[in-house]
């Protein structure tokens, strides 16, 4: 597996190893160390210059607009294209990803857009972009860090695209994350109960799970259900997973049971990414559409380097092979919107001087697309620290990725600003 490859440091070159072995020799003299240090520093500087030369020669300036057609050519044969982000609260990431999505919808026939958020909340917005019914700003209130002007503009533009289109040519939205809100889980449980009352003998495990659905409304989180209730939901979930259900109400029942089952397992921190991948793959299998997924870099990376475990991108790459294409987004410094204790906050950040982000900040262009999947490029597979900011900011503001292995391409924006709050 890729996660088992021997890792390389960015500057783990032959000169570096020579230098380390040299200074460990017995009876070394200062007159020999000083030239060796100078040679070592020269090697590091040369490597940095080599990387910058590669970037300056091969990157495509975002301001030119040409990068959209280049990226479109790269992904035209892909089934799932992932658009990552170093943080959820960055205006420039959201703006550029929205441009890419609009372009791929118009030029490359992508018709499904998935978001790293709960299924139920996004489904209400999906109905808005399909039908135009509802108040979009009110529907977006539960989206937290996605409740922004950038997302509002994207949803509105997709809704306008859908006007007058046939059902098969409309763009669908979906949330590939499982439901976290109690209100969403309670609604799913109530729907399941109502369905079972109307269809008491349709499923072998239906009656046994009814009590569990009743108890969902009595706990704060589905994971807090008793083992007996969890087991009942698990058995029904397994039964349903083996069935092809044709009518819309039965398919909704199957989806609701699946979401509640996922909720029973979320006390396991490693379960979430596997579920997110499964949800995306199930949706793609049902629709047969080419799909774009929007999420954090750490979830969408194709290998285990960033998360140090199997993330959503790992499972997508495992299932889809080269039909999965991942674009990472990185920045050097700026301000970002995060979830504070009581409300949204803006935080300053700057990448460490020895990071890959800092290295890219020295490129001629302040914002660019860089294709990474050519194994002959000088940075392919080398450990490279890029900016990483979680929803609550976090302590470690960088994580390691390997160009070409974790991401097929990278969009870098030197300085970034916070997302824009919706005016209500």
MARLO-447787 format. One record per residue (C-alpha): residue number from 1; x, y, z; residue in three letters. Coordinates in nm, 3 decimals. Example, Ala and Ser with C-alpha at 12.3 -4.5 7.8 and 13.67 -1.06 7.14 Angstrom:
% MARLO-447787
R/pos/east/north/up/code
R/1/1.230/-0.450/0.780/ALA;
R/2/1.367/-0.106/0.714/SER;
% end
This chain:
% MARLO-447787
R/pos/east/north/up/code
R/1/0.000/0.000/0.000/UNK;
R/2/0.113/0.356/-0.058/UNK;
R/3/0.098/0.424/0.314/UNK;
R/4/0.378/0.174/0.364/UNK;
R/5/0.621/0.334/0.123/UNK;
R/6/0.948/0.450/0.272/UNK;
R/7/0.908/0.819/0.347/UNK;
R/8/1.159/1.073/0.221/UNK;
R/9/1.229/1.413/0.369/UNK;
R/10/1.227/1.708/0.133/UNK;
R/11/1.604/1.742/0.155/UNK;
R/12/1.706/1.383/0.232/UNK;
R/13/1.960/1.394/-0.046/UNK;
R/14/2.289/1.212/-0.088/UNK;
R/15/2.483/1.527/0.015/UNK;
R/16/2.285/1.546/0.337/UNK;
R/17/2.355/1.184/0.428/UNK;
R/18/2.720/1.238/0.341/UNK;
R/19/2.733/1.537/0.574/UNK;
R/20/2.570/1.354/0.867/UNK;
R/21/2.805/1.059/0.838/UNK;
R/22/3.099/1.294/0.802/UNK;
R/23/3.044/1.489/1.124/UNK;
R/24/3.001/1.166/1.319/UNK;
R/25/3.350/1.050/1.237/UNK;
R/26/3.593/1.042/1.523/UNK;
R/27/3.861/1.305/1.567/UNK;
R/28/3.706/1.554/1.323/UNK;
R/29/3.857/1.901/1.306/UNK;
R/30/3.682/2.239/1.294/UNK;
R/31/3.868/2.316/0.976/UNK;
R/32/3.689/2.024/0.818/UNK;
R/33/3.346/2.090/0.973/UNK;
R/34/3.311/2.448/0.850/UNK;
R/35/3.350/2.360/0.480/UNK;
R/36/3.116/2.064/0.530/UNK;
R/37/2.849/2.290/0.685/UNK;
R/38/2.890/2.534/0.399/UNK;
R/39/2.852/2.251/0.149/UNK;
R/40/2.543/2.121/0.330/UNK;
R/41/2.378/2.466/0.327/UNK;
R/42/2.461/2.497/-0.041/UNK;
R/43/2.286/2.164/-0.108/UNK;
R/44/1.972/2.275/0.077/UNK;
R/45/1.967/2.606/-0.108/UNK;
R/46/2.014/2.423/-0.437/UNK;
R/47/1.719/2.194/-0.362/UNK;
R/48/1.499/2.494/-0.279/UNK;
R/49/1.604/2.667/-0.600/UNK;
R/50/1.533/2.348/-0.794/UNK;
R/51/1.182/2.329/-0.647/UNK;
R/52/1.113/2.695/-0.718/UNK;
R/53/1.245/2.661/-1.071/UNK;
R/54/1.008/2.368/-1.127/UNK;
R/55/0.715/2.561/-0.981/UNK;
R/56/0.783/2.878/-1.179/UNK;
R/57/0.820/2.681/-1.502/UNK;
R/58/0.519/2.451/-1.463/UNK;
R/59/0.260/2.641/-1.257/UNK;
R/60/-0.039/2.811/-1.418/UNK;
R/61/-0.133/3.150/-1.278/UNK;
R/62/-0.491/3.155/-1.148/UNK;
R/63/-0.533/3.513/-1.269/UNK;
R/64/-0.489/3.401/-1.629/UNK;
R/65/-0.803/3.188/-1.623/UNK;
R/66/-0.627/2.924/-1.835/UNK;
R/67/-0.599/2.690/-1.538/UNK;
R/68/-0.969/2.602/-1.564/UNK;
R/69/-0.933/2.448/-1.909/UNK;
R/70/-0.611/2.270/-1.804/UNK;
R/71/-0.781/2.121/-1.499/UNK;
R/72/-1.086/2.030/-1.704/UNK;
R/73/-0.866/1.833/-1.946/UNK;
R/74/-0.700/1.658/-1.651/UNK;
R/75/-1.028/1.535/-1.502/UNK;
R/76/-1.245/1.476/-1.809/UNK;
R/77/-1.220/1.097/-1.772/UNK;
R/78/-1.251/1.091/-1.391/UNK;
R/79/-1.551/0.966/-1.196/UNK;
R/80/-1.490/1.161/-0.875/UNK;
R/81/-1.292/1.486/-0.846/UNK;
R/82/-1.205/1.605/-0.494/UNK;
R/83/-1.150/1.973/-0.415/UNK;
R/84/-0.974/2.000/-0.080/UNK;
R/85/-0.893/2.297/0.139/UNK;
R/86/-0.641/2.379/0.409/UNK;
R/87/-0.926/2.533/0.610/UNK;
R/88/-1.303/2.555/0.587/UNK;
R/89/-1.304/2.929/0.658/UNK;
R/90/-1.101/3.074/0.369/UNK;
R/91/-1.265/3.305/0.114/UNK;
R/92/-1.019/3.241/-0.170/UNK;
R/93/-1.053/2.862/-0.144/UNK;
R/94/-1.432/2.882/-0.160/UNK;
R/95/-1.422/3.132/-0.446/UNK;
R/96/-1.180/2.930/-0.661/UNK;
R/97/-1.356/2.601/-0.591/UNK;
R/98/-1.685/2.760/-0.693/UNK;
R/99/-1.526/2.870/-1.022/UNK;
R/100/-1.398/2.517/-1.081/UNK;
R/101/-1.737/2.364/-1.004/UNK;
R/102/-1.920/2.600/-1.241/UNK;
R/103/-1.665/2.527/-1.514/UNK;
R/104/-1.683/2.148/-1.472/UNK;
R/105/-2.062/2.159/-1.471/UNK;
R/106/-2.070/2.363/-1.792/UNK;
R/107/-1.779/2.206/-1.981/UNK;
R/108/-1.727/1.853/-1.845/UNK;
R/109/-2.080/1.735/-1.759/UNK;
R/110/-2.031/1.693/-1.383/UNK;
R/111/-2.379/1.668/-1.234/UNK;
R/112/-2.336/1.582/-0.865/UNK;
R/113/-2.168/1.800/-0.600/UNK;
R/114/-2.100/1.652/-0.256/UNK;
R/115/-2.014/1.848/0.057/UNK;
R/116/-1.846/1.757/0.385/UNK;
R/117/-2.163/1.812/0.581/UNK;
R/118/-2.460/1.614/0.712/UNK;
R/119/-2.690/1.457/0.457/UNK;
R/120/-3.018/1.600/0.588/UNK;
R/121/-2.908/1.966/0.595/UNK;
R/122/-2.773/1.954/0.239/UNK;
R/123/-3.077/1.764/0.111/UNK;
R/124/-3.300/2.061/0.194/UNK;
R/125/-3.069/2.286/-0.007/UNK;
R/126/-3.067/2.028/-0.286/UNK;
R/127/-3.445/2.057/-0.311/UNK;
R/128/-3.402/2.433/-0.336/UNK;
R/129/-3.157/2.415/-0.629/UNK;
R/130/-3.377/2.157/-0.803/UNK;
R/131/-3.710/2.334/-0.759/UNK;
R/132/-3.639/2.693/-0.651/UNK;
R/133/-3.874/2.652/-0.354/UNK;
R/134/-3.781/2.783/-0.010/UNK;
R/135/-3.568/3.053/0.151/UNK;
R/136/-3.205/2.968/0.078/UNK;
R/137/-3.060/3.189/0.350/UNK;
R/138/-3.277/3.021/0.612/UNK;
R/139/-3.195/2.674/0.478/UNK;
R/140/-2.824/2.754/0.516/UNK;
R/141/-2.837/2.849/0.885/UNK;
R/142/-2.739/2.496/1.006/UNK;
R/143/-2.428/2.488/0.783/UNK;
R/144/-2.197/2.657/1.038/UNK;
R/145/-1.866/2.731/0.858/UNK;
R/146/-2.041/2.672/0.524/UNK;
R/147/-2.306/2.932/0.607/UNK;
R/148/-2.125/3.196/0.401/UNK;
R/149/-2.182/3.433/0.111/UNK;
R/150/-1.952/3.220/-0.105/UNK;
R/151/-2.172/2.913/-0.058/UNK;
R/152/-2.489/3.117/-0.105/UNK;
R/153/-2.358/3.244/-0.440/UNK;
R/154/-2.260/2.892/-0.547/UNK;
R/155/-2.598/2.743/-0.458/UNK;
R/156/-2.779/3.026/-0.635/UNK;
R/157/-2.574/2.976/-0.950/UNK;
R/158/-2.646/2.601/-0.953/UNK;
R/159/-3.016/2.672/-0.905/UNK;
R/160/-3.010/2.907/-1.205/UNK;
R/161/-2.827/2.645/-1.413/UNK;
R/162/-3.099/2.391/-1.332/UNK;
R/163/-3.386/2.612/-1.454/UNK;
R/164/-3.542/2.457/-1.763/UNK;
R/165/-3.317/2.149/-1.756/UNK;
R/166/-3.452/1.795/-1.776/UNK;
R/167/-3.430/1.598/-1.448/UNK;
R/168/-3.133/1.394/-1.569/UNK;
R/169/-2.939/1.708/-1.669/UNK;
R/170/-2.993/1.896/-1.343/UNK;
R/171/-2.714/1.925/-1.085/UNK;
R/172/-2.779/1.745/-0.756/UNK;
R/173/-2.624/1.839/-0.420/UNK;
R/174/-2.573/1.599/-0.132/UNK;
R/175/-2.400/1.585/0.205/UNK;
R/176/-2.166/1.287/0.224/UNK;
R/177/-2.111/1.327/0.597/UNK;
R/178/-2.342/1.151/0.840/UNK;
R/179/-2.597/1.348/1.042/UNK;
R/180/-2.478/1.505/1.369/UNK;
R/181/-2.771/1.726/1.466/UNK;
R/182/-3.019/1.573/1.709/UNK;
R/183/-3.306/1.727/1.515/UNK;
R/184/-3.193/1.549/1.195/UNK;
R/185/-3.153/1.214/1.371/UNK;
R/186/-3.488/1.252/1.544/UNK;
R/187/-3.653/1.328/1.208/UNK;
R/188/-3.493/1.020/1.051/UNK;
R/189/-3.607/0.802/1.341/UNK;
R/190/-3.963/0.936/1.316/UNK;
R/191/-3.970/0.873/0.942/UNK;
R/192/-3.848/0.516/0.998/UNK;
R/193/-4.115/0.454/1.263/UNK;
R/194/-4.391/0.588/1.038/UNK;
R/195/-4.268/0.376/0.749/UNK;
R/196/-4.264/0.060/0.962/UNK;
R/197/-4.616/0.129/1.086/UNK;
R/198/-4.733/0.136/0.724/UNK;
R/199/-4.517/-0.165/0.627/UNK;
R/200/-4.500/-0.382/0.943/UNK;
R/201/-4.409/-0.709/0.771/UNK;
R/202/-4.196/-0.586/0.482/UNK;
R/203/-3.860/-0.653/0.648/UNK;
R/204/-3.751/-0.938/0.874/UNK;
R/205/-3.581/-0.702/1.123/UNK;
R/206/-3.834/-0.421/1.095/UNK;
R/207/-4.042/-0.484/1.405/UNK;
R/208/-3.738/-0.548/1.627/UNK;
R/209/-3.583/-0.214/1.528/UNK;
R/210/-3.897/-0.005/1.594/UNK;
R/211/-3.818/0.027/1.965/UNK;
R/212/-3.466/0.145/1.882/UNK;
R/213/-3.605/0.419/1.659/UNK;
R/214/-3.830/0.533/1.942/UNK;
R/215/-3.528/0.554/2.173/UNK;
R/216/-3.328/0.768/1.930/UNK;
R/217/-3.543/1.065/2.031/UNK;
R/218/-3.462/1.005/2.399/UNK;
R/219/-3.081/1.039/2.372/UNK;
R/220/-2.861/1.334/2.278/UNK;
R/221/-2.654/1.130/2.031/UNK;
R/222/-2.734/0.809/1.847/UNK;
R/223/-2.404/0.669/1.972/UNK;
R/224/-2.553/0.680/2.325/UNK;
R/225/-2.816/0.415/2.245/UNK;
R/226/-2.801/0.087/2.431/UNK;
R/227/-2.613/-0.205/2.278/UNK;
R/228/-2.947/-0.378/2.221/UNK;
R/229/-3.082/-0.083/2.022/UNK;
R/230/-2.759/-0.049/1.824/UNK;
R/231/-2.772/-0.420/1.740/UNK;
R/232/-3.132/-0.394/1.619/UNK;
R/233/-3.048/-0.104/1.386/UNK;
R/234/-2.737/-0.285/1.262/UNK;
R/235/-2.935/-0.597/1.169/UNK;
R/236/-3.194/-0.394/0.978/UNK;
R/237/-2.916/-0.197/0.805/UNK;
R/238/-2.751/-0.522/0.692/UNK;
R/239/-3.080/-0.657/0.562/UNK;
R/240/-3.151/-0.339/0.367/UNK;
R/241/-2.800/-0.322/0.223/UNK;
R/242/-2.870/-0.645/0.033/UNK;
R/243/-3.193/-0.518/-0.121/UNK;
R/244/-3.267/-0.305/-0.428/UNK;
R/245/-3.562/-0.083/-0.340/UNK;
R/246/-3.736/0.089/-0.629/UNK;
R/247/-3.990/0.333/-0.485/UNK;
R/248/-3.880/0.672/-0.347/UNK;
R/249/-4.025/0.621/0.003/UNK;
R/250/-3.847/0.288/0.050/UNK;
R/251/-3.518/0.435/-0.073/UNK;
R/252/-3.558/0.719/0.177/UNK;
R/253/-3.624/0.462/0.451/UNK;
R/254/-3.307/0.275/0.354/UNK;
R/255/-3.105/0.598/0.359/UNK;
R/256/-3.248/0.703/0.698/UNK;
R/257/-3.162/0.366/0.853/UNK;
R/258/-2.811/0.391/0.708/UNK;
R/259/-2.758/0.737/0.862/UNK;
R/260/-2.881/0.622/1.202/UNK;
R/261/-2.661/0.312/1.183/UNK;
R/262/-2.360/0.533/1.107/UNK;
R/263/-2.452/0.746/1.407/UNK;
R/264/-2.432/0.442/1.636/UNK;
R/265/-2.065/0.396/1.544/UNK;
R/266/-1.938/0.754/1.559/UNK;
R/267/-1.778/0.699/1.899/UNK;
R/268/-1.504/0.537/1.688/UNK;
R/269/-1.303/0.834/1.548/UNK;
R/270/-1.186/0.628/1.248/UNK;
R/271/-1.539/0.537/1.138/UNK;
R/272/-1.636/0.877/1.000/UNK;
R/273/-1.408/0.883/0.694/UNK;
R/274/-1.504/0.532/0.591/UNK;
R/275/-1.872/0.628/0.614/UNK;
R/276/-1.815/0.947/0.415/UNK;
R/277/-1.648/0.749/0.137/UNK;
R/278/-1.928/0.490/0.139/UNK;
R/279/-2.195/0.761/0.123/UNK;
R/280/-2.025/0.926/-0.174/UNK;
R/281/-1.976/0.596/-0.357/UNK;
R/282/-2.337/0.490/-0.293/UNK;
R/283/-2.466/0.820/-0.428/UNK;
R/284/-2.246/0.796/-0.736/UNK;
R/285/-2.355/0.437/-0.794/UNK;
R/286/-2.722/0.537/-0.774/UNK;
R/287/-2.698/0.839/-1.005/UNK;
R/288/-2.414/0.726/-1.235/UNK;
R/289/-2.315/1.094/-1.247/UNK;
R/290/-1.965/1.235/-1.259/UNK;
R/291/-1.914/1.383/-0.915/UNK;
R/292/-1.723/1.661/-0.737/UNK;
R/293/-1.662/1.637/-0.363/UNK;
R/294/-1.580/1.940/-0.145/UNK;
R/295/-1.400/1.884/0.185/UNK;
R/296/-1.090/1.937/0.395/UNK;
R/297/-0.751/1.831/0.258/UNK;
R/298/-0.702/1.587/0.544/UNK;
R/299/-1.013/1.391/0.447/UNK;
R/300/-0.963/1.391/0.070/UNK;
R/301/-0.591/1.307/0.045/UNK;
R/302/-0.545/0.982/-0.147/UNK;
R/303/-0.299/0.820/0.091/UNK;
R/304/-0.255/0.802/0.470/UNK;
R/305/0.029/1.057/0.493/UNK;
R/306/-0.174/1.355/0.617/UNK;
R/307/-0.423/1.191/0.853/UNK;
R/308/-0.190/0.909/0.959/UNK;
R/309/-0.488/0.679/0.906/UNK;
R/310/-0.720/0.581/0.623/UNK;
R/311/-0.918/0.888/0.525/UNK;
R/312/-1.211/0.930/0.289/UNK;
R/313/-0.973/0.986/-0.004/UNK;
R/314/-0.790/0.663/0.072/UNK;
R/315/-1.114/0.465/0.042/UNK;
R/316/-1.218/0.650/-0.275/UNK;
R/317/-0.881/0.584/-0.436/UNK;
R/318/-0.895/0.219/-0.323/UNK;
R/319/-1.235/0.175/-0.490/UNK;
R/320/-1.199/0.397/-0.797/UNK;
R/321/-0.824/0.370/-0.864/UNK;
R/322/-0.720/0.629/-1.124/UNK;
R/323/-1.081/0.744/-1.168/UNK;
R/324/-1.040/0.941/-0.845/UNK;
R/325/-0.856/1.274/-0.880/UNK;
R/326/-0.769/1.491/-0.580/UNK;
R/327/-0.678/1.861/-0.582/UNK;
R/328/-0.531/2.002/-0.260/UNK;
R/329/-0.552/2.371/-0.165/UNK;
R/330/-0.275/2.546/0.027/UNK;
R/331/-0.180/2.893/0.151/UNK;
R/332/0.111/3.062/0.326/UNK;
R/333/-0.047/3.325/0.551/UNK;
R/334/-0.356/3.532/0.618/UNK;
R/335/-0.672/3.530/0.825/UNK;
R/336/-0.924/3.248/0.856/UNK;
R/337/-1.274/3.205/0.995/UNK;
R/338/-1.296/2.943/1.270/UNK;
R/339/-1.556/2.818/1.516/UNK;
R/340/-1.490/2.991/1.847/UNK;
R/341/-1.643/2.898/2.181/UNK;
R/342/-1.959/3.103/2.122/UNK;
R/343/-1.942/3.234/1.767/UNK;
R/344/-1.726/3.262/1.455/UNK;
R/345/-1.382/3.418/1.502/UNK;
R/346/-1.105/3.539/1.272/UNK;
R/347/-0.753/3.415/1.339/UNK;
R/348/-0.417/3.515/1.191/UNK;
R/349/-0.177/3.246/1.074/UNK;
R/350/0.151/3.208/0.889/UNK;
R/351/0.321/2.886/0.781/UNK;
R/352/0.657/2.794/0.930/UNK;
R/353/0.965/2.907/0.735/UNK;
R/354/1.078/2.548/0.670/UNK;
R/355/0.741/2.435/0.528/UNK;
R/356/0.654/2.359/0.168/UNK;
R/357/0.394/2.637/0.193/UNK;
R/358/0.670/2.888/0.273/UNK;
R/359/0.873/2.756/-0.017/UNK;
R/360/0.580/2.798/-0.257/UNK;
R/361/0.524/3.152/-0.129/UNK;
R/362/0.850/3.252/-0.298/UNK;
R/363/0.721/3.157/-0.643/UNK;
R/364/0.678/3.431/-0.902/UNK;
R/365/0.301/3.394/-0.912/UNK;
R/366/0.104/3.464/-0.592/UNK;
R/367/-0.162/3.207/-0.684/UNK;
R/368/-0.136/2.911/-0.918/UNK;
R/369/-0.231/2.557/-1.017/UNK;
R/370/0.050/2.301/-1.011/UNK;
R/371/0.006/1.951/-1.154/UNK;
R/372/0.186/1.694/-0.940/UNK;
R/373/0.114/1.350/-1.081/UNK;
R/374/0.415/1.321/-1.313/UNK;
R/375/0.652/1.080/-1.137/UNK;
R/376/0.948/1.251/-1.304/UNK;
R/377/0.892/1.588/-1.140/UNK;
R/378/1.154/1.677/-0.872/UNK;
R/379/0.905/1.700/-0.584/UNK;
R/380/0.706/1.385/-0.653/UNK;
R/381/0.659/1.176/-0.339/UNK;
R/382/0.871/1.396/-0.110/UNK;
R/383/0.744/1.480/0.238/UNK;
R/384/0.606/1.833/0.214/UNK;
R/385/0.445/2.023/0.502/UNK;
R/386/0.145/2.230/0.395/UNK;
R/387/-0.090/2.451/0.595/UNK;
R/388/-0.357/2.274/0.797/UNK;
R/389/-0.626/2.458/0.995/UNK;
R/390/-0.917/2.272/1.152/UNK;
R/391/-1.263/2.414/1.226/UNK;
R/392/-1.151/2.520/1.576/UNK;
R/393/-0.807/2.628/1.447/UNK;
R/394/-0.606/2.354/1.621/UNK;
R/395/-0.251/2.346/1.749/UNK;
R/396/-0.057/2.194/1.462/UNK;
R/397/-0.093/2.434/1.169/UNK;
R/398/0.081/2.209/0.919/UNK;
R/399/0.060/1.848/0.809/UNK;
R/400/0.279/1.644/0.579/UNK;
R/401/0.161/1.540/0.235/UNK;
R/402/0.344/1.383/-0.059/UNK;
R/403/0.296/1.554/-0.398/UNK;
R/404/0.158/1.321/-0.662/UNK;
R/405/0.072/1.054/-0.406/UNK;
R/406/-0.168/1.238/-0.177/UNK;
R/407/-0.279/1.495/-0.434/UNK;
R/408/-0.271/1.491/-0.813/UNK;
R/409/-0.262/1.872/-0.824/UNK;
R/410/-0.227/2.164/-0.587/UNK;
R/411/-0.380/2.511/-0.594/UNK;
R/412/-0.170/2.754/-0.393/UNK;
R/413/-0.274/3.105/-0.288/UNK;
R/414/-0.003/3.300/-0.109/UNK;
R/415/-0.220/3.519/0.113/UNK;
R/416/-0.582/3.450/0.203/UNK;
R/417/-0.873/3.614/0.384/UNK;
R/418/-1.170/3.492/0.591/UNK;
R/419/-1.497/3.377/0.439/UNK;
R/420/-1.774/3.636/0.414/UNK;
R/421/-2.069/3.628/0.654/UNK;
R/422/-2.415/3.625/0.499/UNK;
R/423/-2.619/3.937/0.569/UNK;
R/424/-2.963/3.848/0.701/UNK;
% end
